[in-house]
Amino acid sequence: MSLDRLHLNHVDLALSRPGARGRGLQAWDAADELLIEAARARLQPGQRVAIVDDSFGALSLALADHQPAIIADSAVLDGALAHNAGRNGIAAGPVSSWQGLSAGPFDLLVLRIPRQLEYLEYLLRWANDVLAPGGVLLAGGMIKHLPNSSVEVFARLVTTEEVLPARKKARVVVCRAGSDGLAHWPALWRGYTLAPEGLPLQALPAVFARDRLDIGASVLLPWVREQVAGLATGARVLDLACGNGVQGIAAMAQRPDLDVSFADVSSQAVLSCQRNVATHFGEHRAHFYHGDGIVKDAGDFDLILLNPPFHEAGVVGDHIALRLFRQAAEQLRPGGRLLVVGNRHLGYHKTLRRDFSQVRQLDANPKFVVFEACHEPGRS
C-alpha cells in the first residue's frame, strides 16, 4: 500500500490506497481536495451531510467531524476507510450501499462524479429525492474521467448554481435539486435476453454491460455450460465479479441442483443478480455477497467463474485480477477449478501460475482468452 499525507486547511490525514502499485497512486486526487474545501466552507453545525462514492476515505475522514452518512456502491471503501480511520485515530461512521441506505433529507451531498453516464443520472435523480429544501449538491471529478454528455445530464436533472474554478485538472459544480427522482425513470433497469436459455436479464445503472452481453462473457459462457454439466449433484459454484449474474444464471439454468453463489464489489450488481435469480428461479435459490472479492463466510467452491474487471478508481491493469486469483486459489475445494476469461494482452497465462499449479488454455480469439486453473492432486 502506498502512503502519503493530505494537507489542506484544517485537514491533515495519512492515507493509503489498497492495492496501489507504482509511483503516484495516492489515495485521493485534486477532485477530493476541491470537494473537501467546498464542503467545509459551506457546512454549518447541525446540518446533515452525505458522502457518495468516496474512493478510499479522504472525503469521509476530512468531514468526519460533521458525522456524515457514507454511501458507496463499491465495497472497496469499507476496508480502505477502516484502515485509514485507524491510522488517523478517527472514528469513521459505517458505510452504507445501495442495498440499505441512510434516509434523507440531507442539507449537503458530496458526490464523486462516476464515469458511467447512466449511473450519473441515477445519482442525480437520487439526489433530487433526498436533498432537503434549500440543500446543496457538490459534485466533483477529474476532468479526464467525466463521462461524455455529463453537462447535458446535469442541465436536464439539476440546477447548476456555480462551477468552481478548475484546479489540477479537477472540477466541482455546485447544484440545487431538480424535480425528477428515481420513481418512474424508465431506464432504471435495462437488460437483454440470454440465449439460448431465453432468460431476460436486467441490471441497475452501475453494472458493467447491463444492456448487452459483453464479448468476454460470450467467450466464457460455452465453457461454463460444458464444465457445469460434469459437476456432482449439489456442487458449489461461485460467479465471482458477477455483474448481472450471467455466468451463474447460465449454470443454474442448466443444472438446477447446483448450489450457486454470486459475489461482486458493486452493490448494484448484487441487487441486479438478486432480481434476476428471483425472477427465474425463486427468491431463495442462491447466495449473494457484496464484498471486495470472496468474502470470508462464503465457504469453499467446486467451480469459480471469473470475468475480472481491469480498472479501479482510475487505475487500469491486472491488480484486481491478481487479487481475485489468489482468493480463488484459497477457496477452491480439492479438485476444484477456476474458469477465467481475460484480455489477451494482460497475460493471465503467466499470472495464474503464481497461484495454480495447472493452467490450461481452453479457448482464444484475437482479443480474449479462456483459461482453466486448478491445483495438482494432493497440492493446495
DODOVEX-152021 format. One line per field, with one value per residue (C-alpha): residue in one letter; x, y, z. Coordinates in pm, whole numbers, plus 50000, padded with zeros to 5 digits. Example, Ala and Ser with C-alpha at 12.3 -4.5 7.8 and 13.67 -1.06 7.14 Angstrom:
% residues 2
rest	c(A, S)
u	c(51230, 51367)
v	c(49550, 49894)
w	c(50780, 50714)
This chain:
% residues 380
rest	c(M, S, L, D, R, L, H, L, N, H, V, D, L, A, L, S, R, P, G, A, R, G, R, G, L, Q, A, W, D, A, A, D, E, L, L, I, E, A, A, R, A, R, L, Q, P, G, Q, R, V, A, I, V, D, D, S, F, G, A, L, S, L, A, L, A, D, H, Q, P, A, I, I, A, D, S, A, V, L, D, G, A, L, A, H, N, A, G, R, N, G, I, A, A, G, P, V, S, S, W, Q, G, L, S, A, G, P, F, D, L, L, V, L, R, I, P, R, Q, L, E, Y, L, E, Y, L, L, R, W, A, N, D, V, L, A, P, G, G, V, L, L, A, G, G, M, I, K, H, L, P, N, S, S, V, E, V, F, A, R, L, V, T, T, E, E, V, L, P, A, R, K, K, A, R, V, V, V, C, R, A, G, S, D, G, L, A, H, W, P, A, L, W, R, G, Y, T, L, A, P, E, G, L, P, L, Q, A, L, P, A, V, F, A, R, D, R, L, D, I, G, A, S, V, L, L, P, W, V, R, E, Q, V, A, G, L, A, T, G, A, R, V, L, D, L, A, C, G, N, G, V, Q, G, I, A, A, M, A, Q, R, P, D, L, D, V, S, F, A, D, V, S, S, Q, A, V, L, S, C, Q, R, N, V, A, T, H, F, G, E, H, R, A, H, F, Y, H, G, D, G, I, V, K, D, A, G, D, F, D, L, I, L, L, N, P, P, F, H, E, A, G, V, V, G, D, H, I, A, L, R, L, F, R, Q, A, A, E, Q, L, R, P, G, G, R, L, L, V, V, G, N, R, H, L, G, Y, H, K, T, L, R, R, D, F, S, Q, V, R, Q, L, D, A, N, P, K, F, V, V, F, E, A, C, H, E, P, G, R, S)
u	c(50000, 50130, 50116, 50111, 49963, 49676, 49736, 49455, 49323, 49215, 49284, 49597, 49547, 49770, 49603, 49689, 49538, 49478, 49644, 49831, 50138, 50385, 50451, 50190, 49896, 49788, 49460, 49298, 49310, 49256, 48879, 48876, 49068, 48823, 48523, 48665, 48736, 48395, 48213, 48394, 48327, 47951, 47872, 47707, 47671, 47377, 47341, 47308, 47571, 47609, 47916, 47859, 48120, 48426, 48716, 48950, 48823, 48966, 48625, 48477, 48766, 48813, 48447, 48423, 48361, 48023, 47929, 47840, 47632, 47867, 47723, 47924, 47842, 48190, 48278, 48641, 48561, 48476, 48828, 49007, 48808, 48858, 49233, 49272, 49048, 49269, 49586, 49446, 49269, 48934, 48605, 48452, 48085, 47958, 47945, 47603, 47548, 47255, 47133, 47047, 47058, 47063, 46739, 46736, 46680, 47035, 47145, 47463, 47554, 47921, 47939, 48218, 48104, 48118, 48249, 47925, 47672, 47366, 47500, 47548, 47182, 47090, 47288, 47142, 46787, 46855, 46996, 46672, 46484, 46690, 46807, 46638, 46465, 46749, 47002, 47318, 47486, 47863, 47967, 48329, 48570, 48881, 48800, 48952, 48729, 48398, 48158, 48067, 47748, 47769, 47698, 47368, 47270, 47338, 47145, 46847, 46821, 46955, 47011, 47379, 47442, 47817, 48110, 48410, 48744, 48922, 49240, 49491, 49254, 48970, 48623, 48346, 47995, 47750, 47390, 47037, 46782, 46565, 46225, 46295, 46367, 46417, 46045, 45908, 46253, 46220, 46596, 46641, 46650, 46790, 46894, 46900, 46795, 47043, 47038, 46979, 46819, 46578, 46615, 46576, 46846, 46824, 47064, 47094, 47299, 47632, 47658, 47904, 47746, 47399, 47222, 47435, 47631, 47994, 48241, 48443, 48133, 48020, 48354, 48339, 47976, 48016, 48285, 48066, 47791, 48037, 48201, 47884, 47747, 48010, 47977, 47850, 47499, 47490, 47834, 47912, 47964, 48066, 48011, 48286, 48276, 47930, 47790, 47431, 47496, 47502, 47757, 47600, 47249, 47357, 47489, 47163, 46955, 47147, 47185, 46907, 47064, 47380, 47449, 47529, 47664, 47717, 47973, 48061, 48227, 47929, 47613, 47409, 47548, 47443, 47095, 47071, 47169, 46913, 46641, 46739, 46764, 46435, 46265, 46375, 46447, 46276, 46380, 46589, 46772, 47119, 47358, 47468, 47776, 47869, 48242, 48587, 48643, 48539, 48405, 48527, 48197, 48129, 48297, 48476, 48372, 48399, 48392, 48461, 48364, 48551, 48540, 48757, 48742, 49067, 49012, 48954, 48942, 49122, 49389, 49390, 49576, 49573, 49592, 49226, 49253, 49569, 49390, 49092, 49319, 49480, 49144, 49007, 49308, 49243, 48868, 48862, 48782, 49021, 48972, 48802, 48865, 48872, 48738, 48859, 48839, 49061, 49202, 49487, 49732, 49702, 49894, 49687, 49859, 50163, 49998, 49765, 50069, 50164, 49863, 49776, 49998, 49797, 49681, 49524, 49409, 49061, 48975, 49103, 49018, 49218, 49106, 49012, 49150, 48977, 49180, 49109, 49323, 49344, 49579, 49753, 49604, 49748, 49851, 49669)
v	c(50000, 50347, 50601, 50978, 51277, 51502, 51858, 52114, 52390, 52214, 51874, 51663, 51296, 50995, 50798, 50474, 50311, 49934, 49751, 50054, 49973, 50213, 50577, 50848, 50625, 50817, 50765, 51093, 51332, 51701, 51650, 51522, 51832, 52067, 51882, 51892, 52264, 52344, 52130, 52268, 52624, 52557, 52324, 52467, 52297, 52061, 52017, 51664, 51570, 51259, 51150, 50938, 50710, 50821, 50617, 50540, 50753, 51101, 51270, 51071, 51137, 51502, 51567, 51319, 51596, 51653, 51285, 51229, 50946, 50749, 50576, 50381, 50133, 49978, 49755, 49866, 50167, 49952, 49817, 50130, 50356, 50129, 50118, 50491, 50577, 50363, 50530, 50872, 50786, 50894, 50718, 50686, 50603, 50285, 50260, 50207, 50076, 50087, 49772, 49969, 50347, 50619, 50813, 51174, 51460, 51592, 51954, 51878, 51595, 51548, 51334, 51189, 51200, 50847, 50753, 50583, 50831, 50630, 50585, 50964, 51004, 50757, 50960, 51295, 51157, 51007, 51343, 51510, 51264, 51318, 51680, 51894, 52214, 52455, 52172, 52177, 51913, 51933, 51707, 51671, 51467, 51471, 51633, 51349, 51097, 51283, 51091, 51223, 51430, 51478, 51851, 51763, 51530, 51798, 52056, 51823, 51698, 51963, 52338, 52428, 52740, 52762, 52591, 52630, 52724, 52417, 52314, 52044, 51926, 51875, 52028, 52078, 52203, 52342, 52237, 52261, 51984, 51935, 51770, 51431, 51146, 50773, 50688, 50626, 50651, 50406, 50348, 50242, 49878, 49777, 49442, 49178, 48816, 48536, 48289, 48001, 47987, 48267, 48435, 48814, 48967, 49319, 49540, 49876, 50164, 50099, 49745, 49686, 49586, 49595, 49620, 49381, 49060, 49171, 48993, 48835, 48684, 48546, 48367, 48220, 48104, 47791, 47665, 47738, 47524, 47245, 47240, 47255, 46956, 46734, 46860, 46636, 46686, 46982, 47110, 47466, 47725, 48090, 48361, 48598, 48963, 48859, 49177, 49095, 48728, 48597, 48318, 48186, 48209, 48009, 47744, 47744, 47712, 47401, 47244, 47338, 47112, 47322, 47545, 47877, 48196, 48542, 48798, 49147, 49462, 49663, 49668, 49747, 49432, 49223, 49379, 49303, 48939, 48904, 49039, 48812, 48498, 48569, 48627, 48300, 48059, 48181, 48412, 48168, 47975, 48133, 48314, 48674, 48854, 49222, 49244, 49318, 48970, 48649, 48729, 48512, 48343, 48233, 47894, 47675, 47601, 47329, 47577, 47951, 48157, 48483, 48761, 49006, 49384, 49555, 49910, 50057, 50423, 50539, 50267, 50018, 49688, 49334, 49419, 49332, 49003, 48904, 48958, 48754, 48474, 48447, 48436, 48179, 47954, 47961, 47897, 47602, 47259, 46972, 46903, 47240, 47461, 47827, 47930, 48277, 48493, 48793, 49026, 48857, 49141, 49101, 48771, 48573, 48253, 48375, 48534, 48240, 48016, 48215, 48065, 47749, 47452, 47368, 47624, 47520, 47740, 47639, 47899, 48215, 48478, 48786, 48973, 48725, 48403, 48147, 47951, 47668, 47675, 47417, 47256, 46929, 46641, 46642, 47009, 47311)
w	c(50000, 49912, 50194, 50177, 50356, 50254, 50376, 50348, 50573, 50897, 50733, 50780, 50701, 50645, 50366, 50188, 49883, 49890, 49605, 49472, 49269, 49111, 49175, 49217, 49309, 49616, 49797, 49684, 49392, 49319, 49293, 49653, 49760, 49587, 49730, 50084, 50066, 49916, 50171, 50473, 50352, 50333, 50622, 50930, 51273, 51286, 50912, 50771, 50515, 50300, 50105, 49796, 49636, 49826, 49689, 49981, 50269, 50202, 50189, 50476, 50712, 50619, 50704, 50993, 51247, 51078, 51122, 50756, 50621, 50396, 50089, 49831, 49558, 49582, 49876, 49842, 50060, 50365, 50412, 50296, 50527, 50827, 50762, 50708, 51003, 51224, 51102, 51183, 51510, 51368, 51439, 51094, 51052, 50884, 50506, 50351, 49999, 49760, 49937, 50252, 50255, 50518, 50497, 50387, 50386, 50360, 50369, 50174, 49937, 49845, 49534, 49323, 48958, 48815, 48472, 48365, 48227, 48332, 48686, 48699, 48607, 48883, 49139, 49035, 49041, 49385, 49498, 49390, 49610, 49927, 49927, 50190, 50078, 50007, 50016, 49807, 49593, 49543, 49255, 49156, 48950, 48738, 48405, 48200, 48379, 48341, 48116, 47775, 47777, 48156, 48111, 47940, 48225, 48487, 48285, 48249, 48608, 48849, 48866, 48848, 49057, 49021, 48855, 49082, 48924, 48792, 48971, 48883, 48607, 48856, 48852, 49113, 49040, 49296, 49232, 49368, 49337, 49032, 49017, 48856, 49100, 49061, 49061, 48712, 48549, 48257, 48228, 48593, 48481, 48143, 48004, 47734, 47683, 47749, 47460, 47409, 47756, 47664, 48005, 48025, 48247, 48387, 48577, 48751, 48605, 48783, 48639, 48355, 48022, 48169, 47834, 47628, 47664, 47672, 47447, 47727, 47883, 47547, 47504, 47856, 47851, 47635, 47872, 48174, 48024, 47944, 48286, 48496, 48306, 48470, 48829, 49107, 49244, 49481, 49379, 49487, 49212, 49255, 48996, 49109, 48990, 48875, 48723, 48630, 48711, 48355, 48416, 48735, 48591, 48286, 48528, 48726, 48409, 48304, 48649, 48894, 49157, 49193, 49494, 49324, 49480, 49335, 49454, 49335, 49464, 49334, 49544, 49233, 49070, 49371, 49367, 48996, 49049, 49325, 49096, 48805, 49016, 49192, 48856, 48700, 48985, 49300, 49579, 49784, 49515, 49556, 49790, 49734, 49866, 49841, 49905, 49770, 49628, 49802, 50148, 50434, 50514, 50156, 50208, 49951, 49593, 49330, 49041, 49033, 48727, 48673, 48417, 48613, 48580, 48492, 48617, 48961, 49068, 48755, 48757, 48469, 48495, 48627, 49001, 49064, 48875, 49067, 49398, 49280, 49152, 49497, 49670, 49426, 49480, 49854, 49828, 49586, 49722, 49638, 49269, 49218, 48917, 48822, 48480, 48382, 48071, 48010, 47752, 47569, 47634, 48014, 48004, 48253, 48141, 48336, 48639, 48704, 48755, 49064, 49245, 49050, 48962, 48649, 48393, 48064, 47776, 47663, 47402, 47238, 46982, 46879, 47191, 47467, 47615, 47840, 48097, 48337, 48652, 48930, 49180, 49114, 49313, 49663, 49645, 49786)
